[in-house]
């Protein structure tokens, strides 16, 4: 049986509002997270991702009260990331209504956290977010970054994907920093290199600008899901239009 490919809107949250920029910079307001999550549920989103994008930078926990409000509107899978540094943080977020937790900075600092989370909550609850940028030179082709793409981890993205998978991650959320917010399309080379290296689902992120880009990520990129933000927030494309296009091209999606 062919598993349906997923279309996923992402809420990048700062100071209680959804924001969006280009390559993680120049953030502008995109709306209220509770209203947007409700809209995406009604439009047929397969799940919603909520990223508290300044939590790690500000060394604080994810905004739990806001997670609870968003979760209360949803009856589809809900992933939350940003500021999750420990087992206790993850437990708090899951208790607030999230179905999965996404870890990035803390996992890079201590990869065993992935295993600890998977052992307690199950791999299906653990998403490792990989923010990667094409390296200018040297042995690393795609360099992984932490702290909202402000600090290099000096790790190769494909190697880190393999490590995260072996440590028990149930899914990878792979964002191209170079493509983020540019609407030039997903980085298919980065995605393809990772999907060929792991046997767990990979979510494409960074660069969606038209419906054809989703198709490319799910076919040429080998991904199981494609995520977008500004394209949906500003109503340039609806989730329904993306799914109709994919279905017309022979991709299995949930109606």
Residue pairs with C-beta under 8 A, 6 or more apart in sequence:
2 252
3 224
3 252
4 46
4 252
4 253
4 254
5 218
5 223
5 224
5 225
5 226
5 246
5 251
5 252
5 253
6 46
6 47
6 203
6 224
6 225
6 226
6 253
6 254
7 44
7 45
7 46
7 214
7 225
7 226
7 228
7 239
7 242
7 243
7 246
7 253
8 45
8 46
8 47
8 48
8 49
8 203
8 225
8 226
8 227
8 228
9 36
9 40
9 45
9 48
9 49
9 227
9 228
9 229
9 232
9 233
9 239
10 48
10 49
10 50
10 51
10 205
10 227
10 228
10 229
11 18
11 33
11 36
11 37
11 48
11 49
11 50
11 51
11 70
11 229
12 18
12 19
12 20
12 27
12 51
12 53
12 229
13 19
13 33
13 50
13 51
13 52
13 53
13 63
13 66
13 82
14 27
14 52
14 53
14 54
15 54
16 33
16 63
16 66
17 29
17 30
17 31
17 32
17 33
18 29
18 30
18 31
18 32
18 33
18 36
18 233
19 27
19 28
19 29
19 30
19 53
20 27
20 28
20 30
20 181
20 229
20 230
20 233
21 27
21 28
21 180
21 181
22 180
22 181
22 182
23 149
23 177
23 178
23 180
23 181
23 182
24 53
24 131
24 148
24 149
24 150
24 177
24 180
24 181
30 36
30 229
30 230
30 233
30 234
31 233
33 50
33 66
33 69
33 70
34 66
34 69
34 70
34 73
36 233
37 48
37 50
37 70
37 73
37 74
38 73
40 48
40 232
40 239
41 48
41 73
41 74
41 75
41 76
43 238
43 239
43 240
44 239
44 240
44 243
44 254
44 255
45 76
45 239
46 76
46 77
46 225
46 254
47 76
47 77
47 78
47 79
47 99
47 225
48 70
48 74
48 76
48 77
48 78
48 79
49 79
49 80
49 81
49 102
49 173
49 203
49 227
50 67
50 70
50 78
50 79
50 80
50 81
50 82
50 98
51 80
51 81
51 82
51 102
51 129
52 62
52 63
52 80
52 81
52 82
52 83
53 82
53 148
54 82
54 148
55 61
55 62
55 63
55 82
55 83
56 82
56 83
56 85
56 104
56 105
56 106
56 146
56 147
56 148
57 147
57 148
57 150
58 83
60 83
61 83
61 89
61 92
62 80
62 81
62 82
62 83
62 84
62 89
62 93
64 92
64 93
64 96
67 80
67 93
67 96
67 97
67 98
68 96
68 97
70 78
70 97
71 78
71 96
71 97
71 98
72 97
74 97
77 99
77 100
78 97
78 98
78 99
78 100
79 98
79 99
79 100
79 101
79 102
79 127
79 173
80 93
80 96
80 98
80 100
80 101
80 102
81 101
81 102
81 103
81 104
81 127
81 129
81 173
82 102
83 89
84 90
84 93
84 101
84 102
84 103
84 106
85 105
85 106
86 106
86 113
87 113
87 116
87 117
87 120
90 101
90 103
90 117
90 121
90 125
91 121
93 101
94 101
94 121
94 125
99 125
100 124
100 125
100 126
100 127
100 170
100 171
101 117
101 121
101 125
101 126
101 127
102 127
102 128
102 129
102 173
103 113
103 114
103 117
103 126
103 127
103 128
103 129
104 128
104 129
104 130
104 131
104 146
105 146
105 147
106 113
107 113
107 114
107 128
107 164
108 144
108 146
108 153
108 155
108 160
109 146
111 163
111 164
111 167
112 167
114 126
114 128
114 164
114 167
114 168
114 169
115 167
115 168
117 125
117 126
117 168
118 125
118 126
118 167
118 168
118 169
118 170
119 168
122 170
123 168
123 169
123 170
123 200
124 170
124 171
125 170
126 168
126 169
126 170
126 171
127 169
127 170
127 171
127 172
127 173
127 203
128 164
128 169
128 171
128 172
128 173
129 172
129 173
129 175
130 144
130 157
130 160
130 161
130 164
130 172
130 173
130 174
130 175
130 194
131 144
131 145
131 146
131 148
131 149
131 175
131 177
132 142
132 143
132 144
132 145
132 157
132 174
132 175
132 176
132 177
132 190
133 142
133 143
133 145
133 149
133 176
133 177
133 178
134 141
134 142
134 143
134 178
134 187
134 190
135 141
135 142
135 143
139 156
140 154
140 155
140 156
141 156
141 157
141 158
141 193
142 156
142 157
142 158
142 190
142 193
143 152
143 153
143 154
143 155
143 156
143 157
144 152
144 153
144 155
144 156
144 157
144 160
145 151
145 152
145 153
145 177
146 152
146 153
149 177
149 180
153 160
157 174
157 190
157 193
157 194
158 193
158 194
158 197
161 172
161 174
161 194
161 197
161 198
161 202
162 197
162 198
164 172
165 172
165 198
165 199
165 200
169 200
170 200
170 201
171 200
171 201
171 202
171 203
171 224
172 194
172 198
172 200
172 201
172 202
172 203
173 203
173 205
173 227
174 190
174 191
174 194
174 202
174 203
174 204
174 205
174 223
175 205
175 206
176 186
176 187
176 190
176 205
176 206
176 207
177 206
178 187
178 206
179 185
179 186
179 187
179 206
179 207
180 205
180 206
180 207
181 206
181 229
181 230
182 207
182 209
183 207
183 208
183 209
183 210
183 230
183 231
184 207
184 209
185 207
185 208
185 209
185 213
185 216
186 204
186 205
186 206
186 207
186 208
186 213
186 216
186 217
186 221
186 226
187 206
187 207
188 216
188 217
188 220
188 221
191 202
191 204
191 217
191 221
191 222
191 223
192 220
192 221
192 222
194 202
195 202
195 221
195 222
195 223
196 222
201 223
201 224
201 225
202 222
202 223
202 224
202 225
203 223
203 224
203 225
203 226
203 227
204 217
204 218
204 221
204 223
204 225
204 226
204 227
205 226
205 227
205 228
207 213
208 214
208 217
208 226
208 227
208 228
208 231
209 231
210 237
211 237
211 241
211 242
211 245
211 246
212 245
213 226
214 226
214 228
214 242
214 245
214 246
215 245
215 246
215 249
215 251
217 223
217 226
218 224
218 225
218 226
218 246
218 251
219 251
228 237
230 236
231 237
232 238
232 239
243 253
243 254
243 255
246 253
247 253
